[in-house]
Amino acid sequence: MKPTLFLSDLHLAPDRAGAAAAFHAFARGPARDAAAIYILGDLFDVWIGDDQLRDPFARSIADALAALTAAGVAVFVARGNRDFLLGDAFARATGATMLPEQQIVDVGGMRVVVLHGDEMCTGDLDYQRFRARMRDGATARRLLRLPYPLRRGIAWYLRRRSRAANALKPEAIMDVDAGAVADMFRRHGVARMIHGHTHRPARHALDVDGQPRERIVLADWDDRGHYLEASAAGLHVREVTG
C-alpha cells in the first residue's frame, strides 16, 4: 500500500532557497511514491492572488505539483494564514484539490481531522480578528480587485507588521488553546488530529471527555523538508534535503 504524506508550513519563496530545493527534491522523490499528499497550509510564504502564477518561482512550484497529479498522485492543499488567497486558477494549474478549513480523512482506517491550525490559537485575539476579516469572502474579493503591485506592497507591509507584533507577544498566546483543541475533537468526533501553523512539531497524547486523543503537529520547513508518512507500518516523520 502506498503511503499518505502530510506536510505544512513550507513558506516557499525565492529568498528561501533551502526550502525550495527541499520541496523540489520531495516532489521528485518520496512524493512520487505516495497515494496522496496533504499540504496543510502555508505552502507559500505569501500568495497575493492566482495571478502570482505568472511569477517564474510560483510557476515552478505549481508545475512540480502538476507533474505529481499527472502521475496519478492525489494532492490536497489547505489554505494557511500566508496563502489564504489560493484560488481556482491555482487548483486548475496544479490539479490539486483545495481543502476546507477542516477536513476528515481516512488514515489507515482511522478518521483523522486535518487542518492548518491557526483557528485554534484563540488566545491571540488580535490575530483572530485579523483572520476573520481576511477570510471573509467580500474582503478577499476586494483585495483581488487591487492591482498586483499594490497587493504585493500590502503583503510586504502586513508581513513586517506581523513580525513586529509577534516579537512582543508571549509565546503561549501564539500556540493553540487547549479548550479550542478539545472543541475541535468534539466537533468532528475523531481521536486524531494533524495540523501545522505553530512551528512546534510534536505528538501530544491527551484526554478529551475521558477518551484518549492524539494531536500531531507538523514541522515547518527551513533548509530541509519535513513530512509525516502514514503507511501500513504506522506513522513516521521523515526529512528531505535539496
PyRosetta script that sets phi, psi and omega in degrees:
from pyrosetta import init, pose_from_sequence

init()
pose = pose_from_sequence("MKPTLFLSDLHLAPDRAGAAAAFHAFARGPARDAAAIYILGDLFDVWIGDDQLRDPFARSIADALAALTAAGVAVFVARGNRDFLLGDAFARATGATMLPEQQIVDVGGMRVVVLHGDEMCTGDLDYQRFRARMRDGATARRLLRLPYPLRRGIAWYLRRRSRAANALKPEAIMDVDAGAVADMFRRHGVARMIHGHTHRPARHALDVDGQPRERIVLADWDDRGHYLEASAAGLHVREVTG")
pose.set_psi(1, 130.6)
pose.set_omega(1, 179.6)
pose.set_phi(2, -72.3)
pose.set_psi(2, 147.5)
pose.set_omega(2, -177.3)
pose.set_phi(3, -79.1)
pose.set_psi(3, 162.9)
pose.set_omega(3, 169.5)
pose.set_phi(4, -108.6)
pose.set_psi(4, 134.3)
pose.set_omega(4, -174.5)
pose.set_phi(5, -114.9)
pose.set_psi(5, 139.4)
pose.set_omega(5, 179.7)
pose.set_phi(6, -124.4)
pose.set_psi(6, 133.9)
pose.set_omega(6, 179.0)
pose.set_phi(7, -150.4)
pose.set_psi(7, 160.3)
pose.set_omega(7, 178.9)
pose.set_phi(8, -160.7)
pose.set_psi(8, 168.6)
pose.set_omega(8, 171.7)
pose.set_phi(9, 55.5)
pose.set_psi(9, 47.4)
pose.set_omega(9, 175.2)
pose.set_phi(10, -73.7)
pose.set_psi(10, -33.7)
pose.set_omega(10, 179.4)
pose.set_phi(11, 51.8)
pose.set_psi(11, 48.7)
pose.set_omega(11, -176.3)
pose.set_phi(12, -69.0)
pose.set_psi(12, 134.7)
pose.set_omega(12, -179.7)
pose.set_phi(13, -159.4)
pose.set_psi(13, 155.2)
pose.set_omega(13, -178.7)
pose.set_phi(14, -57.4)
pose.set_psi(14, -29.9)
pose.set_omega(14, -178.4)
pose.set_phi(15, -89.2)
pose.set_psi(15, 7.8)
pose.set_omega(15, 177.1)
pose.set_phi(16, -118.4)
pose.set_psi(16, 71.2)
pose.set_omega(16, -170.7)
pose.set_phi(17, -63.5)
pose.set_psi(17, -37.0)
pose.set_omega(17, -178.4)
pose.set_phi(18, -63.2)
pose.set_psi(18, -44.2)
pose.set_omega(18, 179.6)
pose.set_phi(19, -66.1)
pose.set_psi(19, -40.3)
pose.set_omega(19, -180.0)
pose.set_phi(20, -64.6)
pose.set_psi(20, -43.1)
pose.set_omega(20, 178.8)
pose.set_phi(21, -63.7)
pose.set_psi(21, -39.5)
pose.set_omega(21, 178.5)
pose.set_phi(22, -65.3)
pose.set_psi(22, -38.6)
pose.set_omega(22, 178.5)
pose.set_phi(23, -62.5)
pose.set_psi(23, -46.0)
pose.set_omega(23, -178.7)
pose.set_phi(24, -66.2)
pose.set_psi(24, -34.7)
pose.set_omega(24, 175.6)
pose.set_phi(25, -65.8)
pose.set_psi(25, -39.7)
pose.set_omega(25, 176.3)
pose.set_phi(26, -62.2)
pose.set_psi(26, -45.6)
pose.set_omega(26, -177.9)
pose.set_phi(27, -66.4)
pose.set_psi(27, -31.9)
pose.set_omega(27, 178.3)
pose.set_phi(28, -80.7)
pose.set_psi(28, -25.0)
pose.set_omega(28, -172.0)
pose.set_phi(29, -107.5)
pose.set_psi(29, -101.7)
pose.set_omega(29, -172.3)
pose.set_phi(30, -60.4)
pose.set_psi(30, -30.1)
pose.set_omega(30, -179.6)
pose.set_phi(31, -62.7)
pose.set_psi(31, -31.4)
pose.set_omega(31, -178.6)
pose.set_phi(32, -65.6)
pose.set_psi(32, -25.1)
pose.set_omega(32, -177.1)
pose.set_phi(33, -99.0)
pose.set_psi(33, 10.2)
pose.set_omega(33, -176.8)
pose.set_phi(34, -93.0)
pose.set_psi(34, 152.8)
pose.set_omega(34, 170.7)
pose.set_phi(35, -79.6)
pose.set_psi(35, -37.4)
pose.set_omega(35, -178.4)
pose.set_phi(36, -153.9)
pose.set_psi(36, 151.7)
pose.set_omega(36, 178.0)
pose.set_phi(37, -129.4)
pose.set_psi(37, 130.1)
pose.set_omega(37, 177.1)
pose.set_phi(38, -114.5)
pose.set_psi(38, 114.7)
pose.set_omega(38, 176.1)
pose.set_phi(39, -100.8)
pose.set_psi(39, 109.3)
pose.set_omega(39, -167.7)
pose.set_phi(40, -96.5)
pose.set_psi(40, 52.6)
pose.set_omega(40, 171.7)
pose.set_phi(41, 99.3)
pose.set_psi(41, 150.7)
pose.set_omega(41, 178.8)
pose.set_phi(42, 56.9)
pose.set_psi(42, 44.9)
pose.set_omega(42, 167.7)
pose.set_phi(43, -58.7)
pose.set_psi(43, -43.4)
pose.set_omega(43, 178.3)
pose.set_phi(44, -106.2)
pose.set_psi(44, 150.4)
pose.set_omega(44, 175.9)
pose.set_phi(45, -69.2)
pose.set_psi(45, -29.5)
pose.set_omega(45, 173.8)
pose.set_phi(46, -154.5)
pose.set_psi(46, 142.1)
pose.set_omega(46, 175.4)
pose.set_phi(47, -138.7)
pose.set_psi(47, 116.4)
pose.set_omega(47, -172.2)
pose.set_phi(48, -107.1)
pose.set_psi(48, 15.6)
pose.set_omega(48, 179.7)
pose.set_phi(49, 134.3)
pose.set_psi(49, 156.9)
pose.set_omega(49, -175.0)
pose.set_phi(50, -68.0)
pose.set_psi(50, -12.6)
pose.set_omega(50, 172.6)
pose.set_phi(51, -69.2)
pose.set_psi(51, -8.3)
pose.set_omega(51, 172.6)
pose.set_phi(52, -64.8)
pose.set_psi(52, -16.7)
pose.set_omega(52, 176.0)
pose.set_phi(53, -61.1)
pose.set_psi(53, -17.1)
pose.set_omega(53, 175.5)
pose.set_phi(54, -71.5)
pose.set_psi(54, -19.7)
pose.set_omega(54, 178.7)
pose.set_phi(55, -72.7)
pose.set_psi(55, 131.5)
pose.set_omega(55, -176.4)
pose.set_phi(56, -57.9)
pose.set_psi(56, -37.4)
pose.set_omega(56, -179.6)
pose.set_phi(57, -65.5)
pose.set_psi(57, -50.2)
pose.set_omega(57, 179.7)
pose.set_phi(58, -60.4)
pose.set_psi(58, -40.5)
pose.set_omega(58, 179.5)
pose.set_phi(59, -63.6)
pose.set_psi(59, -36.2)
pose.set_omega(59, 179.9)
pose.set_phi(60, -65.0)
pose.set_psi(60, -35.4)
pose.set_omega(60, 177.5)
pose.set_phi(61, -69.9)
pose.set_psi(61, -44.8)
pose.set_omega(61, 178.7)
pose.set_phi(62, -61.2)
pose.set_psi(62, -40.9)
pose.set_omega(62, -179.7)
pose.set_phi(63, -64.8)
pose.set_psi(63, -37.4)
pose.set_omega(63, 178.7)
pose.set_phi(64, -64.9)
pose.set_psi(64, -39.9)
pose.set_omega(64, 177.0)
pose.set_phi(65, -68.3)
pose.set_psi(65, -39.1)
pose.set_omega(65, 178.9)
pose.set_phi(66, -62.7)
pose.set_psi(66, -36.8)
pose.set_omega(66, 178.1)
pose.set_phi(67, -64.3)
pose.set_psi(67, -35.6)
pose.set_omega(67, 178.7)
pose.set_phi(68, -68.1)
pose.set_psi(68, -48.5)
pose.set_omega(68, -178.3)
pose.set_phi(69, -66.2)
pose.set_psi(69, -33.1)
pose.set_omega(69, 176.9)
pose.set_phi(70, -65.7)
pose.set_psi(70, -28.0)
pose.set_omega(70, 179.0)
pose.set_phi(71, -84.5)
pose.set_psi(71, 1.8)
pose.set_omega(71, 176.1)
pose.set_phi(72, 97.2)
pose.set_psi(72, 7.2)
pose.set_omega(72, 177.6)
pose.set_phi(73, -86.7)
pose.set_psi(73, 126.9)
pose.set_omega(73, 177.5)
pose.set_phi(74, -78.1)
pose.set_psi(74, 124.6)
pose.set_omega(74, -179.0)
pose.set_phi(75, -117.4)
pose.set_psi(75, 128.5)
pose.set_omega(75, 179.3)
pose.set_phi(76, -121.1)
pose.set_psi(76, 135.8)
pose.set_omega(76, -176.1)
pose.set_phi(77, -128.3)
pose.set_psi(77, 126.3)
pose.set_omega(77, 172.6)
pose.set_phi(78, -98.3)
pose.set_psi(78, 148.4)
pose.set_omega(78, 175.8)
pose.set_phi(79, -82.3)
pose.set_psi(79, 135.4)
pose.set_omega(79, 176.4)
pose.set_phi(80, -104.4)
pose.set_psi(80, -170.0)
pose.set_omega(80, 178.9)
pose.set_phi(81, -75.1)
pose.set_psi(81, -18.1)
pose.set_omega(81, 178.6)
pose.set_phi(82, -94.7)
pose.set_psi(82, -23.0)
pose.set_omega(82, -175.0)
pose.set_phi(83, -130.5)
pose.set_psi(83, 40.3)
pose.set_omega(83, -178.1)
pose.set_phi(84, -68.7)
pose.set_psi(84, -10.3)
pose.set_omega(84, 179.3)
pose.set_phi(85, -93.0)
pose.set_psi(85, 7.7)
pose.set_omega(85, 172.3)
pose.set_phi(86, -57.4)
pose.set_psi(86, 132.1)
pose.set_omega(86, -172.7)
pose.set_phi(87, -133.3)
pose.set_psi(87, -159.7)
pose.set_omega(87, -173.8)
pose.set_phi(88, -65.6)
pose.set_psi(88, -36.7)
pose.set_omega(88, -179.3)
pose.set_phi(89, -65.8)
pose.set_psi(89, -38.3)
pose.set_omega(89, 175.8)
pose.set_phi(90, -62.9)
pose.set_psi(90, -43.9)
pose.set_omega(90, 179.5)
pose.set_phi(91, -60.9)
pose.set_psi(91, -42.7)
pose.set_omega(91, 179.2)
pose.set_phi(92, -66.2)
pose.set_psi(92, -39.6)
pose.set_omega(92, -177.4)
pose.set_phi(93, -67.4)
pose.set_psi(93, -29.2)
pose.set_omega(93, -175.4)
pose.set_phi(94, -103.8)
pose.set_psi(94, -20.9)
pose.set_omega(94, -172.2)
pose.set_phi(95, 78.1)
pose.set_psi(95, 8.3)
pose.set_omega(95, -178.5)
pose.set_phi(96, -81.2)
pose.set_psi(96, 156.2)
pose.set_omega(96, 173.1)
pose.set_phi(97, -100.0)
pose.set_psi(97, 125.1)
pose.set_omega(97, 178.9)
pose.set_phi(98, -81.5)
pose.set_psi(98, 135.5)
pose.set_omega(98, -176.7)
pose.set_phi(99, -94.8)
pose.set_psi(99, 152.5)
pose.set_omega(99, 169.1)
pose.set_phi(100, -71.4)
pose.set_psi(100, -179.9)
pose.set_omega(100, -176.2)
pose.set_phi(101, -61.0)
pose.set_psi(101, -35.6)
pose.set_omega(101, 172.9)
pose.set_phi(102, -132.2)
pose.set_psi(102, 142.2)
pose.set_omega(102, -178.5)
pose.set_phi(103, -139.4)
pose.set_psi(103, 136.9)
pose.set_omega(103, 173.8)
pose.set_phi(104, -92.0)
pose.set_psi(104, 128.7)
pose.set_omega(104, 177.2)
pose.set_phi(105, -128.6)
pose.set_psi(105, 155.5)
pose.set_omega(105, 176.6)
pose.set_phi(106, -92.1)
pose.set_psi(106, 118.8)
pose.set_omega(106, 178.9)
pose.set_phi(107, -122.3)
pose.set_psi(107, 102.5)
pose.set_omega(107, -179.6)
pose.set_phi(108, 60.8)
pose.set_psi(108, 34.6)
pose.set_omega(108, 179.9)
pose.set_phi(109, 86.7)
pose.set_psi(109, -0.4)
pose.set_omega(109, 178.2)
pose.set_phi(110, -108.8)
pose.set_psi(110, 136.3)
pose.set_omega(110, 175.2)
pose.set_phi(111, -77.2)
pose.set_psi(111, 125.5)
pose.set_omega(111, -175.6)
pose.set_phi(112, -128.7)
pose.set_psi(112, 135.6)
pose.set_omega(112, 173.7)
pose.set_phi(113, -93.3)
pose.set_psi(113, 129.1)
pose.set_omega(113, 178.2)
pose.set_phi(114, -116.9)
pose.set_psi(114, 144.5)
pose.set_omega(114, -176.5)
pose.set_phi(115, -165.7)
pose.set_psi(115, 165.1)
pose.set_omega(115, 174.6)
pose.set_phi(116, -68.4)
pose.set_psi(116, -49.0)
pose.set_omega(116, 173.0)
pose.set_phi(117, 114.3)
pose.set_psi(117, -11.6)
pose.set_omega(117, -174.9)
pose.set_phi(118, -67.7)
pose.set_psi(118, -23.3)
pose.set_omega(118, 178.5)
pose.set_phi(119, -67.6)
pose.set_psi(119, -14.2)
pose.set_omega(119, 178.7)
pose.set_phi(120, -91.7)
pose.set_psi(120, -2.6)
pose.set_omega(120, 177.6)
pose.set_phi(121, -87.2)
pose.set_psi(121, 61.0)
pose.set_omega(121, -170.2)
pose.set_phi(122, -75.3)
pose.set_psi(122, -13.5)
pose.set_omega(122, 177.3)
pose.set_phi(123, -71.3)
pose.set_psi(123, -21.2)
pose.set_omega(123, 178.9)
pose.set_phi(124, -90.8)
pose.set_psi(124, 85.8)
pose.set_omega(124, -173.5)
pose.set_phi(125, -65.8)
pose.set_psi(125, -38.1)
pose.set_omega(125, 179.8)
pose.set_phi(126, -62.0)
pose.set_psi(126, -43.4)
pose.set_omega(126, -179.9)
pose.set_phi(127, -66.2)
pose.set_psi(127, -40.6)
pose.set_omega(127, -178.3)
pose.set_phi(128, -64.5)
pose.set_psi(128, -36.5)
pose.set_omega(128, 175.9)
pose.set_phi(129, -65.4)
pose.set_psi(129, -43.3)
pose.set_omega(129, 177.9)
pose.set_phi(130, -62.8)
pose.set_psi(130, -43.2)
pose.set_omega(130, -179.3)
pose.set_phi(131, -61.1)
pose.set_psi(131, -45.6)
pose.set_omega(131, -179.4)
pose.set_phi(132, -61.8)
pose.set_psi(132, -38.5)
pose.set_omega(132, 179.9)
pose.set_phi(133, -68.7)
pose.set_psi(133, -43.7)
pose.set_omega(133, -177.0)
pose.set_phi(134, -71.8)
pose.set_psi(134, -31.9)
pose.set_omega(134, -178.6)
pose.set_phi(135, -82.6)
pose.set_psi(135, -6.7)
pose.set_omega(135, 176.6)
pose.set_phi(136, -67.5)
pose.set_psi(136, 132.0)
pose.set_omega(136, -175.5)
pose.set_phi(137, -59.5)
pose.set_psi(137, -37.5)
pose.set_omega(137, -179.1)
pose.set_phi(138, -66.4)
pose.set_psi(138, -40.0)
pose.set_omega(138, 178.2)
pose.set_phi(139, -63.7)
pose.set_psi(139, -44.5)
pose.set_omega(139, 179.6)
pose.set_phi(140, -60.3)
pose.set_psi(140, -42.9)
pose.set_omega(140, 179.9)
pose.set_phi(141, -63.8)
pose.set_psi(141, -39.0)
pose.set_omega(141, 177.4)
pose.set_phi(142, -64.2)
pose.set_psi(142, -42.4)
pose.set_omega(142, 178.4)
pose.set_phi(143, -60.7)
pose.set_psi(143, -45.3)
pose.set_omega(143, -175.6)
pose.set_phi(144, -70.2)
pose.set_psi(144, -17.2)
pose.set_omega(144, 176.2)
pose.set_phi(145, -79.8)
pose.set_psi(145, -14.9)
pose.set_omega(145, -179.9)
pose.set_phi(146, -73.6)
pose.set_psi(146, 152.3)
pose.set_omega(146, 176.4)
pose.set_phi(147, -59.1)
pose.set_psi(147, 146.4)
pose.set_omega(147, -176.4)
pose.set_phi(148, -55.1)
pose.set_psi(148, -46.3)
pose.set_omega(148, 179.4)
pose.set_phi(149, -60.5)
pose.set_psi(149, -35.5)
pose.set_omega(149, 178.3)
pose.set_phi(150, -67.9)
pose.set_psi(150, -41.8)
pose.set_omega(150, 177.2)
pose.set_phi(151, -61.2)
pose.set_psi(151, -39.1)
pose.set_omega(151, 178.5)
pose.set_phi(152, -62.4)
pose.set_psi(152, -40.7)
pose.set_omega(152, 178.0)
pose.set_phi(153, -66.4)
pose.set_psi(153, -39.5)
pose.set_omega(153, 177.6)
pose.set_phi(154, -63.2)
pose.set_psi(154, -42.2)
pose.set_omega(154, 179.7)
pose.set_phi(155, -62.4)
pose.set_psi(155, -42.4)
pose.set_omega(155, 178.2)
pose.set_phi(156, -61.1)
pose.set_psi(156, -44.4)
pose.set_omega(156, -179.8)
pose.set_phi(157, -63.6)
pose.set_psi(157, -43.8)
pose.set_omega(157, -178.2)
pose.set_phi(158, -66.3)
pose.set_psi(158, -39.3)
pose.set_omega(158, 177.6)
pose.set_phi(159, -63.3)
pose.set_psi(159, -42.7)
pose.set_omega(159, -179.8)
pose.set_phi(160, -64.6)
pose.set_psi(160, -42.8)
pose.set_omega(160, 179.2)
pose.set_phi(161, -65.7)
pose.set_psi(161, -38.2)
pose.set_omega(161, 179.4)
pose.set_phi(162, -63.3)
pose.set_psi(162, -43.8)
pose.set_omega(162, 179.3)
pose.set_phi(163, -61.5)
pose.set_psi(163, -43.5)
pose.set_omega(163, -179.2)
pose.set_phi(164, -64.8)
pose.set_psi(164, -42.1)
pose.set_omega(164, -179.5)
pose.set_phi(165, -67.3)
pose.set_psi(165, -42.3)
pose.set_omega(165, -177.8)
pose.set_phi(166, -65.6)
pose.set_psi(166, -31.4)
pose.set_omega(166, 179.7)
pose.set_phi(167, -64.0)
pose.set_psi(167, -21.3)
pose.set_omega(167, -177.9)
pose.set_phi(168, -99.8)
pose.set_psi(168, -5.3)
pose.set_omega(168, -176.1)
pose.set_phi(169, -91.3)
pose.set_psi(169, 143.7)
pose.set_omega(169, 172.0)
pose.set_phi(170, -60.2)
pose.set_psi(170, 145.3)
pose.set_omega(170, -177.8)
pose.set_phi(171, -57.2)
pose.set_psi(171, -39.2)
pose.set_omega(171, -175.4)
pose.set_phi(172, -62.8)
pose.set_psi(172, -30.9)
pose.set_omega(172, -178.1)
pose.set_phi(173, -64.1)
pose.set_psi(173, -32.8)
pose.set_omega(173, -175.2)
pose.set_phi(174, -88.3)
pose.set_psi(174, 1.6)
pose.set_omega(174, 174.5)
pose.set_phi(175, -96.9)
pose.set_psi(175, 170.4)
pose.set_omega(175, 179.1)
pose.set_phi(176, -69.0)
pose.set_psi(176, 152.9)
pose.set_omega(176, 177.7)
pose.set_phi(177, -91.1)
pose.set_psi(177, 135.2)
pose.set_omega(177, -176.5)
pose.set_phi(178, -60.2)
pose.set_psi(178, -39.2)
pose.set_omega(178, 178.6)
pose.set_phi(179, -65.6)
pose.set_psi(179, -39.3)
pose.set_omega(179, 178.9)
pose.set_phi(180, -66.7)
pose.set_psi(180, -36.5)
pose.set_omega(180, 177.1)
pose.set_phi(181, -63.2)
pose.set_psi(181, -47.9)
pose.set_omega(181, 179.8)
pose.set_phi(182, -60.5)
pose.set_psi(182, -41.7)
pose.set_omega(182, 179.1)
pose.set_phi(183, -63.2)
pose.set_psi(183, -36.4)
pose.set_omega(183, 179.1)
pose.set_phi(184, -65.2)
pose.set_psi(184, -43.0)
pose.set_omega(184, 176.6)
pose.set_phi(185, -61.2)
pose.set_psi(185, -44.9)
pose.set_omega(185, -179.1)
pose.set_phi(186, -63.8)
pose.set_psi(186, -43.4)
pose.set_omega(186, -175.6)
pose.set_phi(187, -60.3)
pose.set_psi(187, -38.6)
pose.set_omega(187, -174.2)
pose.set_phi(188, -102.3)
pose.set_psi(188, -8.4)
pose.set_omega(188, 175.9)
pose.set_phi(189, 62.0)
pose.set_psi(189, 41.3)
pose.set_omega(189, -178.4)
pose.set_phi(190, -119.6)
pose.set_psi(190, 166.9)
pose.set_omega(190, 178.9)
pose.set_phi(191, -106.0)
pose.set_psi(191, -7.9)
pose.set_omega(191, -178.2)
pose.set_phi(192, -138.4)
pose.set_psi(192, 144.7)
pose.set_omega(192, 178.3)
pose.set_phi(193, -133.4)
pose.set_psi(193, 140.5)
pose.set_omega(193, 174.6)
pose.set_phi(194, -126.5)
pose.set_psi(194, 127.4)
pose.set_omega(194, 179.1)
pose.set_phi(195, -151.1)
pose.set_psi(195, 173.3)
pose.set_omega(195, 177.0)
pose.set_phi(196, -123.3)
pose.set_psi(196, -135.6)
pose.set_omega(196, 173.3)
pose.set_phi(197, 78.3)
pose.set_psi(197, -47.7)
pose.set_omega(197, -170.1)
pose.set_phi(198, -79.4)
pose.set_psi(198, -15.2)
pose.set_omega(198, -177.3)
pose.set_phi(199, 61.2)
pose.set_psi(199, 33.2)
pose.set_omega(199, 179.9)
pose.set_phi(200, -128.1)
pose.set_psi(200, 72.7)
pose.set_omega(200, -174.3)
pose.set_phi(201, -60.7)
pose.set_psi(201, 133.3)
pose.set_omega(201, -179.3)
pose.set_phi(202, -173.6)
pose.set_psi(202, 166.4)
pose.set_omega(202, 170.0)
pose.set_phi(203, -119.5)
pose.set_psi(203, 115.4)
pose.set_omega(203, -175.3)
pose.set_phi(204, -106.3)
pose.set_psi(204, 123.0)
pose.set_omega(204, 171.7)
pose.set_phi(205, -93.6)
pose.set_psi(205, 131.4)
pose.set_omega(205, -178.9)
pose.set_phi(206, -147.2)
pose.set_psi(206, 168.9)
pose.set_omega(206, -179.7)
pose.set_phi(207, -116.8)
pose.set_psi(207, 127.9)
pose.set_omega(207, 175.6)
pose.set_phi(208, -127.3)
pose.set_psi(208, 116.1)
pose.set_omega(208, 179.3)
pose.set_phi(209, 56.7)
pose.set_psi(209, 37.8)
pose.set_omega(209, 177.2)
pose.set_phi(210, 80.5)
pose.set_psi(210, 5.6)
pose.set_omega(210, -179.1)
pose.set_phi(211, -114.2)
pose.set_psi(211, 138.4)
pose.set_omega(211, 178.0)
pose.set_phi(212, -71.0)
pose.set_psi(212, 136.7)
pose.set_omega(212, 178.3)
pose.set_phi(213, -134.0)
pose.set_psi(213, 160.8)
pose.set_omega(213, 176.4)
pose.set_phi(214, -133.6)
pose.set_psi(214, 132.7)
pose.set_omega(214, 175.7)
pose.set_phi(215, -116.6)
pose.set_psi(215, 118.9)
pose.set_omega(215, -179.5)
pose.set_phi(216, -106.4)
pose.set_psi(216, 124.1)
pose.set_omega(216, 179.4)
pose.set_phi(217, -105.8)
pose.set_psi(217, 123.8)
pose.set_omega(217, -179.2)
pose.set_phi(218, -79.6)
pose.set_psi(218, 153.7)
pose.set_omega(218, 180.0)
pose.set_phi(219, -83.6)
pose.set_psi(219, 151.4)
pose.set_omega(219, 170.4)
pose.set_phi(220, -82.1)
pose.set_psi(220, 163.3)
pose.set_omega(220, -178.2)
pose.set_phi(221, -101.2)
pose.set_psi(221, 142.3)
pose.set_omega(221, 173.1)
pose.set_phi(222, -129.5)
pose.set_psi(222, -100.2)
pose.set_omega(222, 177.1)
pose.set_phi(223, -94.7)
pose.set_psi(223, 5.0)
pose.set_omega(223, 175.9)
pose.set_phi(224, -147.9)
pose.set_psi(224, 161.5)
pose.set_omega(224, -179.0)
pose.set_phi(225, -97.4)
pose.set_psi(225, 153.4)
pose.set_omega(225, 178.4)
pose.set_phi(226, -135.1)
pose.set_psi(226, 133.8)
pose.set_omega(226, 175.6)
pose.set_phi(227, -149.3)
pose.set_psi(227, 158.5)
pose.set_omega(227, 177.7)
pose.set_phi(228, -102.0)
pose.set_psi(228, 126.2)
pose.set_omega(228, 179.6)
pose.set_phi(229, -104.1)
pose.set_psi(229, 121.9)
pose.set_omega(229, 175.5)
pose.set_phi(230, -108.5)
pose.set_psi(230, 118.3)
pose.set_omega(230, -177.9)
pose.set_phi(231, -143.2)
pose.set_psi(231, -176.5)
pose.set_omega(231, 177.8)
pose.set_phi(232, -61.3)
pose.set_psi(232, -21.0)
pose.set_omega(232, 179.3)
pose.set_phi(233, -85.3)
pose.set_psi(233, -2.3)
pose.set_omega(233, 179.4)
pose.set_phi(234, 112.7)
pose.set_psi(234, -158.4)
pose.set_omega(234, -179.1)
pose.set_phi(235, -105.9)
pose.set_psi(235, 128.8)
pose.set_omega(235, -178.7)
pose.set_phi(236, -139.4)
pose.set_psi(236, 137.4)
pose.set_omega(236, 175.4)
pose.set_phi(237, -86.1)
pose.set_psi(237, 131.4)
pose.set_omega(237, -179.8)
pose.set_phi(238, -121.3)
pose.set_psi(238, 158.0)
pose.set_omega(238, 176.0)
pose.set_phi(239, -124.8)
pose.set_psi(239, 153.1)
pose.set_omega(239, 175.6)
pose.set_phi(240, -144.4)
pose.set_psi(240, 138.1)
pose.set_omega(240, 177.6)
pose.set_phi(241, -116.1)
pose.set_psi(241, 167.2)
pose.set_omega(241, 178.2)
pose.set_phi(242, -73.7)
pose.dump_pdb("model.pdb")
